[in-house]
Structures are given as C-alpha cells and as structure tokens.
Amino acid sequence: MIVSLRAKCLTALTFISCCALAPGAYGSTTQKETEGLTAGVAATRSTVEALSGVISSAVLGSGVMFRVRIAEGKEHTFPSAELPRGIAASAPSPWSLWATPVLTRVDNQIAPLLSKGSVRLFLSGIEYNQDDRWIAGLSVTGDWADISAVERLPPAADARSTVKGNGYTVGPYLVYPLSPEWTIDFSSGIGSNKLTSRSDSGSVSRMRDDRFFVSVGATLLKQINTKLTFTGKLGISHSRDDIGPFVSSTGVSSPASLTELNQVRLGGQFSRQMGSFSPFFGAYLIANDFSVRTTASVRPQEYSSTAQAVAGLNTSYGPFFGSIAYQVERGRSQYRVYAGLRY
C-alpha cells in the first residue's frame, strides 16, 4: 500500500506552526517567566508539526529528507525484468536512517506583544519498514530558537527583550496505511530546552523548559488526475511545557510555570506536478484548548479557533529536493525552507 501511495505524488506535507508569543509582564517579577513559556512553547509546537510533516512525506514519498539504508535485507527468490527468472537477490533492507533540516521564520503581530524570530530544527531518526505494511521509527530533533519581542502598552515606552534557546526531543512514531488512500499515524516525544532571556534593562535569566507531546493523525491522498493531487489531513495533538523555578541576574525569583495545549487541525491542500516543480496551496481550520499556570499578570494566550492558509513550491532535480512555503493565520505569519536528498 505504501508503495502505491509513494507512486502517486511528490508533495511534502511539512506543517510547521509556531505559537503566538503572548504578552508578558515586562518590568515585573514575572517578566522572564512569561518569556520562557512563550519561547518554549514555540519550539515545542514547531517540533510537533515538523515531525508530523516528515512522517507524512515519508509515507507519500515526497523526499524531504536524506535517507540511507543501513543493512541488506534477507535473500529472496523472485522474477525480475532485470534478472533471469527465479534468480536469488537481496531485498532492500527494512532499516534506514533519515535526516532533514528545517528553517522557520515567524512574524507575530498580536498586541500588545509583537515578535519576530526563527526556530531552526534538525530532525533525524532510524526507521523500520515492515514490508510496506507499516512503518515505525525513533526520531531525534534538535531545535534552536531566537525570538525578539516588543511589548507595546501606550503611553509607556516599548519594552524589548530577546529569548534564545536550544533543546532536543526524542520520541517514537508509527505509520499504518488503512488503504491506498488512507493512512493513520502516531508520534510522541519528550525533551528539554535551555532558554536565556535578556531584557533591554540588562536583566538576564536562564531557565529550563521540559516538554512532552503526543499526536495522532489521519491522511487522505486523492489523485484527481495525472497532475493534480488532493491531500486531506486531520491532526489531534497534546503538548505540555514546564519551566522550573529560577532566579534572574538581578536576584528576582520566579516560581515554576507551565502551559498545556490541546489542538485539532483539519483541512487539506492541492498540489500540481509541473515537471520538476510542484506548486501547492491549502487551507486549514484550527481549534485550540490552551491553559497556563503562571504568576504573570498577563499570560500567554491562543485563539480558541482560527483559519490558516498555506502556499508554496516544491522542486526537485535528480536526488536533490527543496521546498519553500508561506502560511498566514489571524495575527501571525511565517515561512519555512528546507532542502535535502531524495531517497
């Protein structure tokens, strides 16, 4: 089934989404606490969505990653157009290694906290393909966040800060095709992120964000004609970020804080094969259930529902593959770029 799916399209489904950096209480004892929460959640959500896209693209054969077999499979006897009938030959190994870099740039205009920045990811893993009946693997992701924020509360002057962090996430995933058109997937992960926040007042805080997520999804691949393909996607995910207590460089203590996000994402996109190029566009509806525990007077927030539009271009030449995409939703926009070698 997976082989037939791969033959149908070369469309990548990398859905990378950073959360809005919500307002924090600048100038208060909880300023850094809020900054850490928002940056940590942004990196976690980027990882969840990137991994979902890589899993989908692996099933669909879109080649957003570099992949290499690590062993030969068992010897089989089978007829082949290239070999004399009945000759013994080694089947492809079920084990492989894969990796892909992703760059995401975000621009959030949700007042009173405006933010711009990037989350860079490097995803890798080891994968087992059970005769194209199911795929299971273990992924390891490194992430690097760099966010600049401005709190705008007229008539007061703007308060500026930067948050930088680096972290990792490790977790299993499973892909199972129900039919040539329908596929379900599961992924989960745990990890940690070290964050450093610097305000324009000179205060510096270092904190640790411990993360957890679990996600399930269903994908529909519908070949409309020889060039046009529709891909539908339903995703349900839960993520949690915990920041432990810390003390800033000015001696201000902040207690532990956490956020939890339950999200449902439903929609789809069309792609058209045009030689070595494949433009795509789509739309999604997102429902969020977001909760936060913090002592900050103004807390991180998410819209309970929003629509999202995405458009971009995939391109390939021989073993090389690249993609650029732009997506926009209420109050924020972002673009992503990645490149690699097709398996």
LODOPA-66364 format. One record per residue (C-alpha): residue in three letters; x negated, y negated, z. Coordinates in steps of 0.05 Angstrom, whole numbers, padded with zeros to 5 digits, always signed. Each point is the difference from the previous one (the first is absolute). Layout:
N
alaXYZ;...
This chain:
343
met+00000+00000+00000;ile-00055-00048+00018;val-00035+00013-00066;ser+00064-00018-00038;leu+00007-00063+00041;arg-00071-00020-00015;ala+00012+00007-00074;lys+00057-00049+00002;cys-00031-00066+00019;leu-00063-00037+00021;thr+00034-00052+00044;ala-00031-00016+00068;leu+00046-00009+00059;thr-00046-00036+00049;phe+00049-00037+00044;ile-00043-00043+00046;ser+00037-00048+00046;cys-00029-00045+00055;cys+00046-00025+00054;ala+00014-00074+00011;leu-00047-00032+00050;ala+00051-00028+00047;pro-00008-00061+00044;gly-00043+00003+00062;ala-00005-00044+00061;tyr-00062-00040-00019;gly-00031-00036+00058;ser+00032+00047+00050;thr-00029+00059+00038;thr+00034+00048-00050;gln-00026-00030-00065;lys-00051+00054-00012;glu+00048+00055+00020;thr+00048-00021-00055;glu-00056-00007-00051;gly-00024+00070+00015;leu+00069+00029-00008;thr+00013-00032-00067;ala-00068+00017-00030;gly+00003+00072+00026;val+00070+00012-00027;ala-00021-00028-00068;ala-00057+00049-00005;thr+00043+00059+00023;arg+00055-00014-00049;ser-00050-00008-00057;thr-00028+00068+00017;val+00069+00033+00003;glu+00021-00028-00067;ala-00066+00013-00035;leu-00001+00073+00022;ser+00072+00008-00024;gly-00021-00027-00068;val-00061+00045-00005;ile+00041+00061+00018;ser+00052-00017-00053;ser-00052-00015-00054;ala-00035+00066+00015;val+00064+00038-00014;leu+00016-00040-00063;gly-00071+00005-00026;ser-00009-00076-00004;gly-00074+00004+00018;val-00007-00057+00049;met-00057+00037+00034;phe-00066+00033-00012;arg+00007+00075+00010;val-00049+00058-00004;arg+00008+00075+00010;ile-00042+00028+00057;ala+00002+00075-00017;glu+00021+00048-00053;gly+00064+00040+00007;lys+00011+00075-00005;glu-00014+00037-00064;his+00062+00013-00042;thr+00014+00035-00065;phe+00046-00037-00046;pro+00011-00016-00075;ser-00029-00065-00024;ala-00004-00038-00065;glu-00074-00010+00012;leu-00017+00070+00025;pro+00010+00070-00028;arg+00065+00028+00026;gly-00006+00032+00069;ile-00070-00028+00015;ala-00016-00013+00074;ala-00010-00073+00019;ser-00004-00041+00063;ala+00063-00040+00017;pro-00008-00072+00023;ser-00015-00005+00074;pro+00060-00019+00044;trp-00046-00045+00042;ser-00020-00070-00020;leu-00026-00065+00029;trp+00029-00068-00019;ala-00012-00074+00014;thr+00026-00068-00022;pro-00014-00072+00020;val+00058-00050+00005;leu-00002-00076+00007;thr+00063-00037+00024;arg+00007-00076+00004;val+00059-00029+00039;asp+00032-00069+00003;asn+00051-00009+00055;gln+00041-00064+00004;ile+00047+00018+00057;ala-00001-00061+00045;pro-00025-00020+00049;leu-00059+00047-00011;leu-00029-00003-00070;ser-00053+00051-00019;lys-00045+00023-00056;gly-00049+00056-00001;ser-00020+00068-00023;val+00002+00073+00022;arg-00051+00044-00034;leu+00009+00075+00003;phe-00042+00061-00018;leu+00042+00063-00001;ser-00031+00069-00006;gly+00019+00072+00016;ile-00005+00074-00011;glu+00058+00035-00035;tyr+00026+00070-00012;asn+00046+00016-00059;gln+00037+00066+00009;asp+00010+00022-00073;asp+00036-00066-00014;arg+00057+00021+00047;trp-00021-00048+00055;ile-00057-00046+00019;ala-00028-00012+00070;gly-00058-00042+00022;leu-00035-00041+00053;ser-00013-00074-00013;val-00050-00048+00031;thr+00009-00075-00011;gly-00045-00058+00017;asp+00030-00070+00002;trp-00028-00070+00005;ala+00047-00059+00014;asp-00016-00074-00007;ile+00058-00046+00016;ser+00002-00076+00006;ala+00060-00029+00035;val+00029-00070+00010;glu+00053-00014+00052;arg+00041-00061-00022;leu+00045-00031+00053;pro+00009-00074-00017;pro-00013-00050+00028;ala-00058+00039+00032;ala-00063+00009-00041;asp-00010+00066-00036;ala-00033+00055+00041;arg-00047+00044-00040;ser-00031+00068+00013;thr-00031+00059-00035;val+00006+00074+00017;lys-00048+00052-00027;gly+00003+00074+00013;asn-00025+00068-00023;gly+00032+00066+00015;tyr+00014+00072-00021;thr+00059+00047-00007;val-00001+00076-00005;gly+00060+00044-00015;pro+00031+00058-00039;tyr+00047-00003-00059;leu+00043+00050-00038;val+00033-00004-00069;tyr+00054+00050-00022;pro+00035-00001-00068;leu+00073+00019+00003;ser+00008+00000-00076;pro-00035-00029-00061;glu+00032-00067+00017;trp+00005-00002+00076;thr-00058+00001+00050;ile-00001-00011+00076;asp-00061-00020+00041;phe-00021-00008+00073;ser-00059-00037+00031;ser-00023-00019+00069;gly-00060-00034+00031;ile-00035-00026+00062;gly-00056-00050+00004;ser-00030-00062+00031;asn-00018-00070-00021;lys-00051-00047+00032;leu+00023-00073-00006;thr-00035-00066+00012;ser+00040-00064+00004;arg-00031-00070-00004;ser+00041-00063+00010;asp-00018-00070-00023;ser-00008-00018+00074;gly-00060+00047+00004;ser+00033+00056+00040;val-00020+00071-00021;ser+00037+00064+00019;arg-00017+00072-00015;met+00054+00053+00005;arg+00016+00071-00022;asp+00062+00022-00037;asp+00020+00073+00004;arg+00047+00021-00056;phe+00046+00057-00018;phe+00047+00012-00059;val+00044+00053-00031;ser+00033-00004-00068;val+00046+00043-00044;gly+00020-00014-00071;ala+00037+00026-00061;thr-00019-00016-00072;leu+00041+00007-00064;leu-00036+00000-00067;lys+00044-00009-00060;gln-00027+00001-00071;ile+00046-00046-00040;asn-00036+00009-00066;thr-00071+00015-00024;lys-00026-00068+00024;leu+00048-00024+00055;thr+00002+00030+00070;phe+00041-00016+00062;thr-00027+00016+00069;gly+00047-00004+00060;lys-00025-00001+00071;leu+00030+00007+00069;gly-00048-00009+00059;ile+00013+00003+00075;ser-00056-00017+00048;his-00016-00015+00073;ser-00062-00036+00023;arg-00026-00023+00067;asp-00058-00046+00020;asp-00025-00005+00072;ile-00049-00054+00022;gly-00032+00010+00068;pro-00012-00055+00050;phe-00060-00046-00014;val-00034-00064+00024;ser-00018-00057-00046;ser-00067-00037-00001;thr+00032-00055+00041;gly+00019+00049+00055;val+00075+00004-00017;ser+00030+00070+00012;ser+00053+00030-00045;pro+00041+00062+00018;ala+00013+00059-00045;ser+00049-00008-00057;leu+00031+00042-00055;thr+00044-00001-00062;glu+00043+00054-00031;leu+00028-00002-00071;asn+00052+00047-00030;gln+00008-00012-00074;val+00043+00027-00057;arg-00021-00017-00072;leu+00043+00017-00060;gly-00008-00018-00073;gly-00036+00016-00063;gln-00041-00024-00059;phe-00006+00008-00075;ser-00065+00012-00036;arg-00015+00000-00075;gln-00058+00036-00031;met-00035-00044-00052;gly-00064+00036-00020;ser-00051-00010+00054;phe+00045-00050+00036;ser+00063+00011+00041;pro+00038-00062+00026;phe+00050+00011+00055;phe+00052-00038+00040;gly+00048+00018+00055;ala+00043-00022+00059;tyr+00011+00027+00070;leu+00045-00012+00060;ile-00033+00002+00069;ala+00033+00008+00068;asn-00041-00013+00063;asp+00011+00016+00073;phe-00057-00038+00034;ser-00013-00005+00075;val-00057-00032+00039;arg-00023-00002+00072;thr-00044-00060+00015;thr-00004-00057+00050;ala-00007-00051-00057;ser+00055-00052-00001;val+00007+00008-00075;arg-00003+00071-00025;pro-00016+00035-00065;gln+00062+00012-00042;glu+00026+00034-00062;tyr+00061-00014-00043;ser+00052+00054+00014;ser+00009+00008-00076;thr-00032-00028-00062;ala-00006+00014-00075;gln-00067+00010-00034;ala-00021-00006-00073;val-00064+00029-00029;ala-00033-00004-00068;gly-00068+00020-00026;leu-00043+00036-00050;asn-00036+00067+00001;thr-00056+00012-00049;ser-00046+00058-00016;tyr-00058+00015-00047;gly-00028+00070+00001;pro-00013+00019+00072;phe+00006-00072+00025;phe+00063-00028+00031;gly+00021-00067+00027;ser+00062-00036+00024;ile+00024-00069+00021;ala+00068-00015+00030;tyr+00037-00060+00029;gln+00058+00005+00048;val+00044-00052+00032;glu+00053+00000+00054;arg+00033-00050+00046;gly-00054-00045+00031;arg-00061+00037-00026;ser-00036+00025-00061;gln-00061+00042-00015;tyr-00041+00033-00054;arg-00042+00062+00000;val-00057+00026-00043;tyr-00033+00068-00004;ala-00043+00041-00048;gly-00030+00068-00004;leu-00012+00063-00041;arg+00056+00045-00025;tyr-00004+00072+00023;
